[in-house]
């Protein structure tokens, strides 16, 4: 479908390869997508992080004993972000478990951020010239954000049981046992609400900006068709200015939503693995 007839064509997912499948409600059309333009962008994001980041962070200020410990250039940039995420995001929520989960926290942040930034590039507008349709923001797909949220839920549940044992199980019934039939379902629903919030918040915020840009472009195309060249030009000038402003805002949103998703991930995992026992009496641990 042409962009003029559907300005949202660069926002929705475009399937490249499918396979017949019958998974009930998960496959309403009887097929499963093996490869799409958004899946390609996730592969590109993963490849960039795996192969490019290690090359960038190896740069050091010198070759002597001290110089090898001082990052420079992009290495300094990445180390500053990692240190901030560790001290300001992970440690307040994860406490003494920070070292155990910090690699997952870093991976979540940089993966979501890379996908968000790649989605701002006009790849989907250029790729059709080469007979392909790749590009778009993978985090604007609810299946992508839901998968990331489910991974966080697995980290919460598995590590809560592994590290907390019965303390984790007991938190599903924070009151007396006779209230368990009421409290346990509420806590389970709360766990699902955390996953839902993670998935929908990221999806909705990343999709909203792209839809707004698509609608603005649609105004130009509609004006050009109905009002001629002069009308299209008159509409195009304010639309282009507004689109530039929205693109600048989307750059900020790309960083902000990656940070919020990472912050909530650390917070939810911390709620599952950090337990405050009544017998601690607020005393600091002995060193």
C-alpha positions in Angstrom: 0.0 0.0 0.0 1.4 3.4 -0.9 2.3 5.9 1.7 -0.2 8.4 0.2 -3.1 6.0 0.9 -1.8 4.8 4.3 0.5 7.3 6.1 0.9 4.7 8.9 2.6 2.2 6.6 6.1 3.0 8.1 4.7 2.5 11.7 3.1 -0.9 11.3 5.1 -4.2 11.0 5.8 -5.5 7.5 6.2 -9.2 7.3 9.0 -10.6 5.2 8.7 -14.4 5.9 5.9 -16.4 7.5 5.1 -20.0 8.3 1.8 -21.7 8.7 0.9 -22.3 12.3 -2.2 -22.9 14.5 -1.5 -21.6 18.0 -5.1 -20.6 18.7 -5.6 -16.9 19.7 -1.9 -16.3 19.2 -2.2 -16.9 15.4 -5.6 -15.5 14.3 -4.5 -15.6 10.7 -3.1 -19.1 10.8 0.5 -18.0 10.3 3.5 -17.0 12.4 6.0 -14.3 11.5 9.5 -15.6 11.1 11.1 -12.4 9.9 9.8 -8.8 9.6 11.2 -5.4 9.2 11.0 -4.8 13.0 12.7 -8.2 13.7 15.5 -7.1 11.4 15.9 -4.0 13.4 16.2 -6.0 16.6 18.8 -8.2 15.0 20.7 -5.1 13.9 20.5 -3.6 17.4 21.8 -6.8 18.9 24.6 -7.1 16.4 25.7 -3.5 17.0 25.8 -4.1 20.8 27.6 -7.4 20.5 30.3 -6.4 18.0 30.6 -2.6 18.1 30.4 -1.7 21.8 33.3 -4.0 22.8 35.5 -2.2 20.2 34.5 1.2 21.4 35.0 0.6 25.2 38.5 -0.8 24.8 40.0 2.6 24.1 42.1 3.8 27.0 44.1 6.9 27.7 47.5 5.2 27.7 49.4 2.0 27.7 51.0 2.3 31.2 49.5 0.8 34.3 47.4 3.8 35.1 46.5 4.7 31.5 45.1 1.3 30.8 42.5 1.9 33.6 41.4 5.4 32.3 38.7 5.2 29.6 38.6 7.9 26.8 36.2 8.8 24.0 33.3 6.4 23.7 34.7 4.2 26.5 34.3 7.2 28.9 30.7 7.7 27.6 29.7 4.1 28.2 31.4 3.9 31.6 29.7 7.0 32.8 26.3 5.6 31.8 27.0 2.2 33.3 28.2 3.8 36.6 25.1 6.0 36.8 22.8 3.0 36.2 24.6 1.1 38.8 24.7 3.7 41.6 21.4 5.6 40.9 19.2 2.9 39.5 20.3 -0.6 40.5 21.8 -0.2 44.0 18.8 1.6 45.6 16.5 -1.3 44.6 18.8 -4.3 44.5 21.1 -3.5 47.5 23.6 -6.3 48.0 22.2 -8.2 44.9 23.4 -5.4 42.6 26.4 -7.3 41.3 24.2 -10.3 40.5 21.8 -8.4 38.3 23.7 -5.3 37.0 24.7 -7.0 33.7 21.0 -7.6 33.0 20.2 -4.0 33.9 22.8 -2.7 31.5 21.8 -5.0 28.7 18.1 -4.0 29.0 19.0 -0.3 28.9 21.3 -0.4 25.9 19.2 -2.8 23.9 16.0 -0.7 24.3 17.9 2.5 23.7 19.5 1.2 20.5 16.2 0.0 19.2 14.6 3.3 20.0 17.3 5.3 18.2 17.3 3.0 15.2 13.6 3.6 14.9 14.2 7.3 14.4 16.3 6.7 11.3 14.4 7.0 8.0 15.4 3.5 6.9 11.8 2.4 6.2 11.5 5.3 3.7 14.6 4.4 1.8 14.6 0.6 1.9 11.6 0.2 -0.6 13.8 1.7 -3.3 15.9 -1.5 -3.1 12.9 -3.9 -3.1 12.9 -4.4 0.7 10.9 -3.0 3.6 13.0 -2.8 6.7 13.2 -0.3 9.4 10.8 1.0 12.0 10.8 1.0 15.8 10.6 -2.5 17.2 9.6 -1.2 20.6 6.5 0.2 18.9 5.3 -3.4 18.6 3.5 -4.7 21.7 4.9 -8.2 21.1 8.4 -6.9 21.5 7.8 -4.9 24.6 5.7 -7.8 26.1 8.6 -10.2 25.5 11.0 -7.9 27.3 8.5 -7.5 30.1 8.0 -11.3 30.4 11.8 -11.8 30.6 11.8 -9.3 33.5 8.9 -11.3 35.1 10.9 -14.5 34.8 13.9 -12.8 36.4 11.6 -11.7 39.3 9.9 -15.0 39.9 12.9 -17.4 39.3 15.3 -15.4 41.3 12.8 -14.6 44.0 12.3 -18.3 44.6 16.0 -19.1 44.2 17.3 -16.3 46.5 14.3 -15.8 48.9 12.7 -19.2 49.0 9.8 -19.2 51.4 10.3 -15.5 52.1 9.3 -14.8 48.4 6.4 -17.2 48.6 5.2 -15.6 51.9 5.1 -12.1 50.4 2.1 -13.3 48.3 0.2 -13.4 51.6 1.3 -10.3 53.6 -1.6 -10.7 56.1 -3.0 -13.5 58.3 -3.4 -16.9 56.7 -7.2 -16.8 56.9 -7.0 -13.9 54.4 -4.9 -15.9 51.9 -7.8 -16.7 49.5 -8.2 -12.9 49.1 -4.6 -11.7 49.3 -2.9 -14.3 47.1 -5.0 -13.6 44.0 -4.6 -9.9 44.5 -0.8 -10.3 44.7 -0.7 -12.5 41.6 -2.8 -9.9 39.8 -0.3 -7.3 41.0 2.5 -9.3 39.5 0.7 -9.3 36.2 0.0 -5.6 36.4 3.8 -4.9 36.8 4.4 -6.9 33.6 1.5 -5.1 31.8 2.8 -1.7 32.9 6.3 -2.5 31.6 5.0 -3.6 28.2 2.3 -1.0 27.5 4.3 2.0 28.8 7.2 1.5 26.4 4.9 0.4 23.5 2.5 3.3 23.8 5.1 6.0 24.2 7.2 4.9 21.3 4.2 4.3 19.0 2.6 7.7 19.8 5.3 9.9 18.3 5.5 7.9 15.1 1.8 8.0 14.7 1.8 11.8 15.2 4.5 12.2 12.5 2.6 9.9 10.2 -0.6 11.9 10.6 1.3 15.2 9.9 2.8 13.7 6.7 -0.7 12.6 5.8 -1.9 16.2 5.9 0.7 17.2 3.3 -0.2 14.3 1.0 -3.9 15.0 1.3 -3.5 18.7 0.7 -1.3 18.0 -2.3 -3.9 15.8 -3.8 -7.0 17.9 -3.1 -5.6 21.5 -3.2 -2.8 21.1 -5.8 0.9 22.0 -5.6 0.3 25.4 -3.9 -2.0 24.0 -1.3 0.4 21.2 -0.5 3.3 23.6 -0.2 1.4 25.9 2.2 0.6 22.9 4.4 4.1 21.4 4.1 5.9 24.4 5.6 4.3 24.3 9.1 4.1 20.5 9.0 7.9 20.2 8.4 8.6 22.6 11.2 6.4 20.7 13.5 7.9 17.4 12.4 11.4 18.7 13.2 10.3 19.7 16.7 8.6 16.3 17.2 11.7 14.4 16.0 13.8 16.3 18.6 11.3 15.4 21.2 11.4 11.8 20.1 15.1 11.7 20.6 14.6 12.7 24.2 11.7 10.2 24.5 14.0 7.4 23.2 16.4 8.0 26.0 13.7 8.6 28.6 11.7 5.5 27.9 14.9 3.3 27.9 15.7 4.7 31.3 12.2 4.3 32.7 12.0 0.7 31.5 15.4 0.0 33.1 14.4 1.7 36.3 11.2 -0.2 36.6 13.0 -3.4 35.8 15.5 -2.9 38.6 12.7 -1.8 40.9 10.5 -4.9 40.3 13.5 -7.3 40.5 14.5 -5.7 43.8 11.0 -6.1 45.2 11.3 -9.8 44.5 14.8 -10.5 45.8 15.4 -8.0 48.6 13.6 -8.9 51.9 13.5 -6.9 55.1 13.2 -9.2 58.0 11.4 -8.2 61.2 14.3 -9.4 63.3 16.8 -7.0 61.8 15.6 -4.1 64.2 17.2 -1.6 61.8 20.7 -2.6 62.8 23.5 -2.2 60.2 25.2 -5.5 59.1 28.5 -6.2 60.7 31.6 -5.8 58.5 
